[in-house]
Amino acid sequence: MEKQNKRFSKLTILFYVLAILTFIYSIFSIYKSYEYVNALVKAGQLTISSSIGDVIQYFVDNTSAYIFYGFGFGAFGYLIYLMKNKETETNVPIAAEGFTSIDEEENDDLLEDEEADLIIEEAAEETDE
């Protein structure tokens, strides 16, 4: 089994750290939203059963952006990780990409076949004249 040496670039690590920090802040935001709603309920200014939609909307408004950004940072970090590892796996120069020695041999064989067909056609034309 081949050992794969996959490295994290500095940019990948930066995006992963930003994702983790954003998720931590979203958890903190959920906690603060809970404290605020709980304080309103204790003060008698809000009943959860009658205004459940407002409570849910308050939580979503205060936390959804941070959760979205956390996933975005994580996705960017993963994409950069994939691109950097793809870059290190391919050591083939761009000009020779997709052209192997097998293709070269097949190309030579095709040229020889075309030359042979051309010689046969010329010989057939000479006999017809």
BAFI-3210 file (N, C-alpha, C; in Angstrom, 3 decimals, decimal comma, padded with zeros to 6 digits):
// residues 129
n [1|2|3|4|5|6|7|8|9|10|11|12|13|14|15|16|17|18|19|20|21|22|23|24|25|26|27|28|29|30|31|32|33|34|35|36|37|38|39|40|41|42|43|44|45|46|47|48|49|50|51|52|53|54|55|56|57|58|59|60|61|62|63|64|65|66|67|68|69|70|71|72|73|74|75|76|77|78|79|80|81|82|83|84|85|86|87|88|89|90|91|92|93|94|95|96|97|98|99|100|101|102|103|104|105|106|107|108|109|110|111|112|113|114|115|116|117|118|119|120|121|122|123|124|125|126|127|128|129]
n.u [000,849|000,616|002,211|000,830|001,792|000,360|000,001|-000,888|-001,517|-000,553|-002,624|-004,834|-004,873|-005,380|-008,019|-009,374|-008,997|-010,365|-012,937|-013,407|-013,285|-015,450|-017,584|-017,418|-018,081|-020,705|-021,938|-021,628|-023,246|-025,744|-026,059|-026,119|-028,429|-030,297|-030,070|-031,086|-033,741|-034,674|-034,443|-036,398|-038,680|-038,672|-039,065|-041,637|-042,394|-042,617|-044,101|-043,340|-044,898|-046,950|-045,616|-043,848|-042,869|-041,591|-039,541|-038,072|-037,334|-035,717|-033,547|-032,601|-031,985|-029,880|-027,885|-027,613|-026,065|-023,422|-023,093|-023,376|-021,122|-019,126|-019,315|-018,714|-016,031|-014,817|-015,324|-013,892|-011,312|-011,050|-011,260|-008,963|-007,065|-007,491|-006,784|-004,069|-002,914|-003,499|-001,940|000,641|000,705|000,784|003,434|003,976|004,957|003,109|002,917|003,296|001,184|-001,228|-000,198|001,280|003,965|002,906|000,816|002,383|003,674|001,438|000,634|002,812|002,481|000,036|000,772|002,541|000,721|-000,949|000,864|001,407|-001,116|-001,347|000,703|-000,280|-002,622|-001,493|-000,162|-002,326|-003,576|-001,652|-001,746|-004,250|-004,043]
n.v [-001,178|002,141|004,853|007,916|011,224|013,766|017,176|020,001|023,232|026,606|028,351|026,646|025,763|028,217|028,771|026,602|027,176|029,618|028,653|027,018|028,940|030,528|028,716|028,311|030,881|030,949|029,095|030,445|032,630|031,386|030,640|033,187|034,200|032,452|033,154|035,783|035,419|033,854|035,682|037,521|035,926|035,379|037,929|038,304|039,453|037,995|035,121|031,902|029,926|031,361|032,985|031,477|031,436|033,922|033,606|031,490|032,714|034,762|033,282|032,085|034,333|035,443|033,475|032,021|033,188|032,984|030,234|029,551|030,927|029,558|026,953|027,709|028,692|026,298|024,709|026,129|025,803|023,021|022,711|024,078|022,452|020,078|020,983|021,711|019,232|017,801|019,175|018,515|015,815|015,500|015,487|015,937|017,807|020,590|020,780|018,171|016,845|014,338|012,946|010,106|007,657|005,398|006,407|007,723|005,596|004,333|006,358|006,444|003,905|004,306|006,216|004,696|002,790|004,478|005,377|002,967|002,364|004,490|003,909|001,527|002,473|004,178|002,301|000,866|002,764|003,131|000,656|000,738|002,609]
n.w [000,000|-000,911|000,611|001,294|001,143|002,313|002,627|004,606|003,500|004,393|003,912|003,834|006,497|007,708|006,789|007,956|010,667|010,815|010,254|012,500|014,562|013,809|014,098|016,852|017,708|016,761|018,432|020,842|020,229|020,031|022,704|023,959|022,774|023,839|026,560|026,450|025,539|027,635|029,752|028,975|029,223|031,985|032,929|032,237|029,864|027,599|026,233|025,465|024,215|022,936|021,147|019,511|016,924|016,650|018,498|017,386|014,987|015,998|017,058|014,674|013,075|014,563|014,527|012,130|010,041|010,991|011,175|008,481|007,387|008,727|007,606|005,000|005,206|005,990|003,711|001,736|002,740|002,490|-000,299|-001,150|000,028|-001,463|-004,040|-003,709|-003,055|-005,339|-007,093|-006,211|-006,727|-009,481|-011,452|-014,018|-016,812|-018,153|-020,972|-021,845|-020,821|-020,729|-022,851|-023,432|-023,546|-024,649|-026,203|-028,067|-029,367|-030,505|-032,195|-033,976|-035,119|-036,425|-038,330|-039,875|-040,876|-042,385|-044,303|-045,571|-046,639|-048,424|-050,230|-051,290|-052,522|-054,468|-056,013|-056,951|-058,543|-060,546|-061,849|-062,908|-064,900]
ca.u [000,000|001,446|002,056|000,561|002,271|-000,529|000,342|-001,806|-000,852|-000,855|-003,949|-005,815|-004,939|-006,044|-009,460|-009,897|-009,034|-011,492|-014,171|-013,573|-013,620|-016,809|-018,510|-017,409|-018,876|-022,127|-022,407|-021,737|-024,421|-026,925|-026,145|-026,557|-029,832|-031,062|-030,108|-031,953|-035,133|-034,969|-034,645|-037,716|-039,716|-038,680|-039,617|-043,054|-042,646|-042,710|-044,478|-042,805|-045,962|-047,749|-044,786|-042,779|-042,302|-040,662|-038,381|-037,279|-036,765|-034,643|-032,391|-032,104|-031,368|-028,638|-026,880|-027,502|-024,962|-022,158|-023,035|-023,123|-019,733|-018,288|-019,288|-018,008|-014,595|-014,401|-015,346|-012,755|-010,102|-011,005|-010,967|-007,542|-006,344|-007,568|-006,028|-002,634|-002,478|-003,574|-000,785|001,855|000,646|001,107|004,753|004,114|004,879|001,820|002,963|003,244|000,063|-002,164|000,496|002,204|004,779|002,010|000,156|003,388|003,845|000,234|000,660|003,770|001,854|-000,968|001,471|003,031|-000,436|-001,395|001,842|001,211|-002,349|-001,063|001,511|-001,180|-003,497|-000,696|000,095|-003,582|-003,811|-000,716|-002,177|-005,474|-003,696]
ca.v [000,000|003,320|005,871|009,211|012,330|014,894|018,263|021,126|024,503|027,632|028,896|025,652|025,837|029,479|028,624|025,687|027,904|030,558|027,873|026,611|030,133|030,943|027,792|028,623|032,093|030,644|028,467|031,547|033,408|030,612|030,751|034,545|034,321|031,729|033,979|036,926|034,947|033,412|036,886|038,072|035,050|035,591|039,262|038,279|040,194|037,063|033,732|031,140|029,199|032,239|033,625|030,532|031,850|035,026|033,073|030,741|033,700|035,449|032,383|031,912|035,591|035,701|032,421|031,372|033,735|032,442|028,824|029,560|031,303|028,462|025,936|028,283|028,653|024,892|024,249|026,742|025,129|021,682|022,852|024,427|021,228|019,176|021,542|021,635|017,838|017,429|019,821|017,789|014,468|015,544|016,034|015,948|019,164|020,890|020,528|016,739|016,274|013,567|012,314|009,134|006,945|004,459|007,188|008,012|004,371|004,140|007,385|005,979|002,791|004,856|006,843|003,625|002,228|005,434|005,349|001,712|002,517|005,422|003,173|000,577|003,253|004,627|001,125|000,510|003,779|002,870|-000,514|001,102|003,445]
ca.w [000,000|-001,078|001,639|000,692|001,949|002,064|003,531|004,693|003,257|005,395|003,597|004,278|007,957|008,045|006,584|008,969|011,936|010,721|010,366|013,901|015,339|013,449|014,749|018,292|017,911|016,549|019,665|021,796|019,828|020,439|024,155|024,289|022,365|024,847|027,772|026,208|025,517|028,996|030,561|028,620|029,794|033,433|033,198|031,902|028,627|026,477|026,485|024,329|023,519|022,070|020,116|019,176|015,639|016,895|019,209|016,398|014,065|016,712|017,071|013,311|012,647|015,278|014,419|010,814|009,246|011,485|010,785|007,040|007,167|009,211|006,556|003,849|005,477|005,954|002,319|001,046|003,211|001,901|-001,727|-001,289|000,370|-002,613|-005,165|-003,408|-003,140|-006,749|-007,693|-005,857|-007,284|-010,895|-011,713|-015,460|-017,357|-018,771|-022,408|-022,102|-020,094|-021,532|-023,965|-022,850|-024,525|-025,336|-027,247|-029,092|-030,143|-031,310|-033,232|-034,970|-035,833|-037,330|-039,446|-040,731|-041,559|-043,389|-045,386|-046,301|-047,413|-049,507|-051,225|-051,956|-053,409|-055,611|-056,856|-057,615|-059,575|-061,623|-062,594|-063,619|-066,050]
c.u [000,890|001,150|001,891|000,994|001,434|-000,261|-000,742|-001,018|-001,264|-002,246|-005,064|-005,986|-005,650|-007,560|-010,083|-010,002|-010,187|-012,832|-014,440|-013,966|-015,044|-017,842|-018,562|-018,232|-020,357|-022,712|-022,584|-022,975|-025,721|-027,132|-026,657|-028,018|-030,738|-031,173|-031,078|-033,423|-035,549|-035,218|-035,991|-038,844|-039,808|-039,270|-041,098|-043,389|-042,869|-043,185|-044,095|-043,912|-046,755|-046,906|-043,580|-042,107|-041,289|-039,386|-037,465|-036,598|-035,603|-033,375|-031,777|-031,399|-030,012|-027,550|-026,654|-026,333|-023,631|-022,004|-022,728|-021,654|-018,776|-018,181|-018,546|-016,508|-014,066|-014,342|-014,179|-011,445|-009,953|-010,683|-009,502|-006,680|-006,334|-006,722|-004,527|-002,134|-002,549|-002,357|000,489|001,868|001,071|002,440|005,022|004,056|003,581|001,819|002,811|002,055|-000,873|-001,503|001,548|002,991|003,938|001,286|001,119|003,598|002,642|000,192|001,635|003,192|000,818|-000,315|002,002|001,895|-000,924|-000,438|001,673|-000,043|-002,127|-000,261|000,627|-002,095|-002,740|-000,426|-001,166|-003,884|-002,889|-001,158|-003,439|-005,141|-003,127]
c.v [001,234|004,353|007,222|010,305|013,563|015,956|019,322|022,403|025,498|028,216|027,938|025,705|027,103|029,359|027,672|026,378|028,909|029,833|027,477|027,804|030,617|030,027|028,029|029,871|031,836|029,948|029,521|032,396|032,688|030,734|032,136|034,775|033,620|032,554|035,151|036,511|034,501|034,616|037,533|037,243|035,268|036,949|039,336|039,040|039,277|035,707|032,941|030,463|030,094|032,870|032,764|030,908|032,973|034,549|032,318|031,711|034,448|034,585|032,253|033,182|035,822|034,658|031,882|031,901|033,134|030,967|028,710|029,888|030,217|027,345|026,443|028,262|027,221|024,351|024,841|026,079|023,754|021,747|023,201|023,213|020,260|019,678|021,444|020,197|017,322|017,978|019,039|016,378|014,450|016,249|016,105|017,394|019,364|020,552|019,045|016,075|015,548|012,874|011,390|008,450|005,922|005,183|007,467|006,789|004,115|005,141|006,979|004,846|003,301|005,510|005,793|003,002|003,159|005,463|004,090|001,798|003,424|004,741|002,202|001,314|003,727|003,467|000,733|001,499|003,532|001,690|-000,219|001,905|002,638]
c.w [000,000|000,003|000,961|001,652|001,595|003,111|003,483|004,421|004,338|005,166|004,022|005,784|008,397|007,891|007,599|010,328|011,929|010,841|011,809|014,760|015,050|014,084|016,255|018,560|017,678|017,782|020,756|021,495|020,197|021,944|024,571|023,893|023,374|026,126|027,614|026,237|026,912|029,914|030,263|029,214|031,299|033,795|032,871|030,627|027,437|026,976|025,241|023,545|022,574|020,955|019,762|017,857|015,801|017,588|018,230|015,434|014,720|016,749|015,683|012,829|013,300|015,051|013,014|009,987|009,697|011,134|009,290|006,756|007,660|008,189|005,328|004,033|005,432|004,533|001,530|001,467|002,591|000,409|-001,967|-000,976|-000,818|-003,772|-004,922|-003,521|-004,563|-007,478|-007,408|-006,429|-008,741|-011,079|-013,208|-015,947|-018,119|-020,255|-022,717|-021,434|-021,054|-022,709|-023,393|-023,946|-025,280|-026,467|-028,391|-029,975|-031,037|-032,452|-034,338|-035,791|-036,821|-038,541|-040,413|-041,512|-042,657|-044,574|-046,221|-047,160|-048,608|-050,605|-051,984|-052,928|-054,647|-056,562|-057,607|-058,732|-060,771|-062,456|-063,393|-064,887|-067,120]
res [m|e|k|q|n|k|r|f|s|k|l|t|i|l|f|y|v|l|a|i|l|t|f|i|y|s|i|f|s|i|y|k|s|y|e|y|v|n|a|l|v|k|a|g|q|l|t|i|s|s|s|i|g|d|v|i|q|y|f|v|d|n|t|s|a|y|i|f|y|g|f|g|f|g|a|f|g|y|l|i|y|l|m|k|n|k|e|t|e|t|n|v|p|i|a|a|e|g|f|t|s|i|d|e|e|e|n|d|d|l|l|e|d|e|e|a|d|l|i|i|e|e|a|a|e|e|t|d|e]
***
